[in-house]
């Protein structure tokens, strides 16, 4: 039987170990835990990761819930590679990035140009090592993150269909699966986010041709129990669709317009003037074009213009950007808007 991250899967069992990213000068290792959960019957290998950013905790707790769920373990086919925390030291220190770097690990995965190059950058070296190890085994990947400090859960589907760089079959598999997670799905692409090919999912989708998607399980820095449950239920629904899980699952009643193919992410509105903001909307709200989404005052408490910030889109509010003091052209909300706008 093939070794996965140096571990041998055991049918009907849980196998735990560590994967060493690199060895420090003192002989210790920067490493992360690996948990293989296998069913009694053959099936696909699916991987699920969390906590690549050390201050995003909810995905780790969702994975732990599943590992401890006997009903879940007893109703599996194939093997799940759980990576509960890819950045345990960052999590302990409440630090977003790795202990050895100030660079975002989720912008330093390999693409078609960098995959054949030797990098002296520790972050790129480690993310390439993780990528090469994972692509040998998995047939589908779910990467669990958290978004802004005040946020509801939603999924990103990475794509840039305009220039045809996404393998159509990989995109189709990703798109169909993400709809089963049961939370709002928004497209993001190179027009909205830089270096999308160098994200974890971007690297797998573009370079390795392995389908997958990113989940934002609500707020970073702190954990809400309902968001843990959102992760657990969403993973179960997705694994059921992928043929890995055949046990009980909670149905989702998400509005059809919030599913994949209908919405894209938009940072909006951007302020016409620097000022002090008080939000009038929150994540989960639906807003219309022309709605007031915030008040805006100057530092002396005087209204700027008529005292309000307006939306120019019909939209679903995903996140509120942290803060109250914003500068001109700063965006204050993350929205899901119609994809054709």
Secondary structure, 3 states (H helix, E strand, C coil): CCEECCEECCCCCEEEEEEEEEECCCCCEEEEEEEEEECCEEEEEEEEEECCCCCCCHHHHHHHHHHHCHHHHCCEEEEEEEECCCCHHHHHCCCCCCCCCCCCHHHCCCCCCCCCCCCCCHHHHHHHHHHHHHHCCCCEEEEEECCCCEECCEEEEECCHHHCCCCHHHHHHHHHHHCCCCCCEEEECCCCCCCHHHCHHHHHHHHHCCCEEEEECCCCCCCCHHHHHHHHHHHHHHHHHCCCECCCCCCCCCCHHHCCCCEEEEECCECCCCEEEEECCCCCCEECCCCEEEEEECCCCCEEEEEEEECCCCEEEEEECCCCEECCCCECEEEEEECCC
